[in-house]
Amino acid sequence: MSVRNMQPFKYWLEQINFIDRIKIQSYQHEEAHNIARTFFLKHTEYTHWLFLNDDVLIQPDIIKLLIRDDEENDFQIISGYCNWDFHRGWINATTKNLSNIRINVAEQYGFINIKDIFAGKYNFPFLKVYFEGLCGTLIRRDIIEKIPFKAYMHVNMTFWNGVFKDNKPKGMMFDLRFSNDCHKEGIPFIIDLRCFFMHGGNTIHLTDAVNIPKSCIFYGKDGTIRDF
């Protein structure tokens, strides 16, 4: 799902050409989730859903490792992880139980510090977490069938670079709601500490769903490209 068009992120996403991909461009987050999930549920030949992010450098070899992780361990969810920004040592994951906390600011998450990973303070390579921000996340089909992607909260985002300026509340923090729902269902969320991606940080000012038109495009691993 993309509302930007950034290099070198775009370049690396295009190298993920060994699996079928769909790109949903310039739709609001909630709309894009629903379009993608509807497509996935309709196509029962797919066994897993993989999140690819338009603001994260996602290298093909790491995706192949995550797929191998699943093949060898049959994880319900297996994921990479990334930096939160370039100013703090946080990664986008926490072991803290957030189910009974109303999250309003980033400091409430209790994010893992990447230096603690380097120091060997966590199980390697597989670590069970409560939350990971759906960065390079591979999810088994039965989980997608059971848990829809819903917003944690809705807020007015009319400041968003002139995009989606309709004064209607927009869904946000879908990743936290997904983690909470998985926790309720007893579904473990595992990250592979070998699978680190670089996140571009705060690039909301580069959102451009005005000049980049809406589209839904299927990219087949056999080279097929078509609208859907």
Number of C-alpha atoms within 10 A of each C-alpha: 21 23 23 21 16 16 12 12 20 17 13 16 20 13 12 19 15 13 10 15 20 19 18 22 19 24 19 19 19 15 14 18 18 14 16 17 17 11 13 19 14 10 10 10 8 12 12 19 18 20 14 22 18 23 24 23 23 28 20 16 12 17 21 13 15 25 19 12 17 19 10 9 10 12 19 17 22 26 29 26 24 26 22 21 15 12 8 10 14 19 23 22 26 19 16 14 15 19 15 7 9 9 15 9 7 9 8 12 20 15 19 19 17 17 12 12 14 10 8 9 9 14 11 12 11 15 16 17 17 22 27 26 21 24 25 27 23 25 21 18 17 12 16 16 11 10 13 15 15 18 17 16 15 12 11 13 18 15 11 14 15 14 17 18 12 11 11 12 12 17 18 18 15 20 18 23 21 21 23 20 18 19 17 10 12 9 16 17 22 22 26 20 19 14 19 20 18 18 23 17 14 11 11 12 11 13 19 19 20 13 10 14 11 15 14 17 15 17 18 15 13 10 11 9 14 11 10 12
